[in-house]
Amino acid sequence: MLLLVGGVGYGAYWSISTVRASFPETTGSLQLKGLSGPVQVKRDGYGIPQIYAGTSEDLFRAQGFVQAQDRFWEMDVRRHMTAGRLSEMFGSGQVETDAFLRTMGWHRVAKQEYDTKVSAATKKYLRAYSDGVNAYLKDHQGDALSVEYAALDFKNDGYKPEKWTPVDSLAWLKAMAWDLRGNMQDEVDRALASNRLSAKQIDELYPSYPYSRNKPIVQGGAVNGVTDEFDPKGTPAGSTSGTGGTGSVDGGATGAAQGLQTQLSSLSKTLDDVPALLGPNGTGIGSNSWVVSGKYTTTGKPLLANDPHLAPQLPSVWYQMGLHCKQVTSECPYDAAGFTFAGLPGVVIGHNQDISWGMTNLGADVSDLYLEKVTSDGYLYDGKQLPFTTREETIKVAGGTSRKITVRTTNNGPIVSDRDDELADVGKSAPVGTGADDVAPDRGDGYAVALKWTALTPSNTMDAVFKLNTAKNFSDFRKAARDFAVPSQNLIYADTKGNIGYQAPGQIPVRSKGDGRYPAPGWDSRYKWSKYIPQSALPWELNPDRGYIVTANQAVIDKKNYPYLLTDDWGYGARSQRITDLIESKVKDGGKISTDDMQSLQMDNSSEIAKLLTPYLLKVEVKDDYVREAQKLLESWDYTQDSDSAAAAYFNAVWRNTLKLAFGDKLPKELRVKGECLRVRPADDSGPLEDLNGNARLVRECGKRDPDMAQPDGGDRWYEVVRKIIKDPKNDWWKTAGTRNKPGATNRDELLGQAMRAARSELTAKLGKDINSWSWGRLHRLTLKNQTLGTDGPGVVQWLLNRGPWNLSGGEAAVNATGWNAAGGYDVTWVPSMRMVVNLDNLDKSRWINLTGASGHAYNAHYTDQTEKWAKGELLPWAFNKSAVDKSTEDELALTP
C-alpha cells in the first residue's frame, strides 16, 4: 500500500512500512537501562498495559517507556504547548499562541514546583519516568517514533525531540488546570455582553443556581465559626457574609468592565485559541461521577461511576494502564489501575486494592482578570506608581526568524493584554463608571488586563496523585486531597470496606471585595485576594444517610449554608439531578442497583429542556401543513435523544432556532458565530437612531467566535434562562426585530412558531423532505481528529490520521453528554472522554472504556478499537488482580536491566 502525501511532501509517498515503523514491540524481551530488576508489561486484547515491577522507581521508569511506545507524538506536542514552544515544531503560525503561553509561564511555574514544592519521593518518581521515556527516545527517531514525524520532516526537516524532563510532566498539570479553570470565560463574556445589554439583562442570562430544585453535592453541614472546620453534620449559624455579593456588578468594576469591549473581544479570541490545542473550555465542559452505598447495590458493596466530559481528541486524552508492585510493601506500595495522561506518571482516576476515586470539575472561581492603569514607568496601585516585573522571552520559529517578547507582570499577575495589538488600548471608547467610594484613574491611553490565577503559584499537586494511588482509607484519601491544589476537582470515594465519601479540594481564593464575576480594578488593593479557603473548611461527606453521592458540576453546597464563595458560575444541575432522580427511582421500595444499572445510567439520553419546552411547542397553532407535519413528531415523543430519533432531531433544531431568535441575535458580535452577520443598531448608540428618511439606522455586524465557543451554546444555563421566562409570554426576550419582508415576533408563541418553521426548513435542507428519514444521529456526529496534523495538515494527511464520523445519541446537558453548541451547529463538541464503573465487591468485575484506544499510531490495531463500543455505551472488562490480568493477557514484554 502506498499513501500519497500531497502538499506536504511534494508528491512524496509513504509505504506501509513507514506507517508501521513506529508500532511498539509488545512481545519478547528488551533492555531498559536503569532498571534494578526485570519488569513485565502485559497487554490485553486492546493493547492496554499492566506493568509489574519490583521497585517503585522501576515501575515508573517502565511506565515512561511504555507510554512513549504508544503516545510519544502526543507527549511531544503537549510539552511544546505547555512550554510555549509550538513554533519550534510547526512554524510561524503558532507564534501568537506561544507568546500567550510564555506570558502565563506554565513551564516556569512547573520548574519552580519541581525545585521547591514537590516531595523528594515525587522527584525520584518523576526522574525515573523521564529516564524511561528517554530510553525509548534513544533508540527511536523520526518515523520510528510516530508517522507524524515523517510528515513533520517535510516542513521542519531535521527536527529531533529533546530529552524528556520531570518539568515536562509537571507542566501538563498546568494544561489540566487551564482547561478546568472555572469561570474565566463567563467573566469575559459578561463584560463583552455589557456592550449591548443592560446589567439587568446580563443577570437574566446568568440566573442564580436553583438550589431548591437541583440538589447540591453536599446536602447539609456547615463550617464551625470558631475552628473554621467543615462539619458534615453541622448546622449553619445563620446568614453568611462571605459570599462575595449578590451577583450584581459592583461600582468600581462596573464601568471599567464596560470600557473593555474591543480589547476583551481580542483577549477572548486569544483565550479560545489556547484551549483549542487541548480541547476543553467554556460552559460545555463537565463530567459525571456518582457512588452508591452497598445498602443499595446488588453486591452489598459500593459501586462508583465516572465519565469526564472533554473535547474529543485522537488519541484520547486518557491512557489506560495498571501499575503493580510485584510485592506491595512500604518501599513499593503501588497496586493501582485506571486512567492517566501520556506524559504523567501514576494513575489519575481509578482504583487500587483498597479504594476507588473519581473526579469531576468543581468549577471553583480560581482566576480573575484585573484592569491595570499602566504607564511607560509601571502601574498604579493604591495611588502609587509601582515598577513592572519584566522578563524577556525568545520564541524560536521553525523555518523562520526568532521573535523576542517582553513579559510584564504586576502584583496581580502577568499582563495578558500585551499579547494582542488591540489590547494595547484598553477601555478606549466607553466611559468608566465608579461607585460611591471607588475612584477609577483617568483612562488616558487605556487600561491593561492582568491575569491572576491559582495555577501560576507553585504547588505540590503532583504529590497528591501518588498519595491517591496508595491511599488505604478515607483518612488517607482526604490527606491526599489536601495537596490537590489545582485544578480544583470534586473527588468522590469508595472503599472495599463499604464506605463512600466526597471531598472538595483545591486552592480557592477569598476576595477582599468583589465576587469575581467581572474584571476587577487592579489599582485598588481592596480587590486583592486576601487568603485561600482553609483546607479544613472545604466541604466533605462520609457515608451520608441518603446512601449515594452525585457530582456532575452542580453547586457543591447551598451558599446560604456556607461562609465562603466557591463560585456563582456552577453548572445548573440538569445532569446531576437526572442522575439523582434515576438513582432514587431505582432504590425506592427496596430496589437494588447493579453494575449493569450503573452502566445504563451513563447512557441516559433524556433531555430536560425538551420536557420543559415541548408542551409549549405543541400548543402553538401551526397553519402550515409543512411545518405541522414536523410538529406532530413531538406529540408522542418521550424526550429521549436516541441516534435514530426523528423527534429528537426536530426538537433540537427548534431549540437551536429558539435560542438564536430570542437571545443570539441580541448578543454583541464578540459572542456570536464567526461570519454570521446581522444588521443592528450601533453598539455605542452614537448619532441619530434614524436616517433622513425615518428608517432605523443600522450597521452590519458579523460574529467573531469560533462555532464551538459561541453563545448561546444551549447548555443548562440556557435551560434556566428559558425556564424563568417561559410562563411570561410577553417577556421582552420573546420579541424580535422584523425585516421588510418578515414581521418580528411580539410574544412567546410567535417566536416559537418562527423557530418551528426555521427548524423545518433547516432539517429539510440537511436531511431531506421526508421526515421519516430524519434522525438525530445524522445531525449529531462525532469525527475524531488527530490533535495537530489531523486538524491543520493537508487533506490526505487528515485522511490518514482522522477517523469517523459516528452518529451519536445523547446531547448537551444529558447524562450521556455528547455535547453540541447550539450557536454553531449540531456536531459533537464534548464527549464522555472515558467511562468507568468500579465494583468494590470484586474489582475484577469492574468495567472501563476509552474514547479511542491505547495507541497513538495511525493504523495500529489499537488506534480506535474502543470507539465503536464506546459509541454504543459498551464497557470492557477491567482485570486488576494478577490472576485476572494473566488470563486476559495476549502480549507480554519483558524489560530487563
Order of alpha helices (4+ residues) and beta strands (2+ residues): beta-beta-alpha-beta-beta-beta-alpha-alpha-alpha-alpha-alpha-alpha-alpha-alpha-alpha-beta-beta-alpha-alpha-beta-beta-beta-beta-beta-beta-beta-beta-beta-beta-beta-beta-alpha-alpha-beta-beta-beta-beta-beta-beta-beta-alpha-alpha-alpha-alpha-alpha-beta-beta-alpha-alpha-alpha-beta-alpha-alpha-beta-beta-beta-beta-alpha-beta-alpha-beta
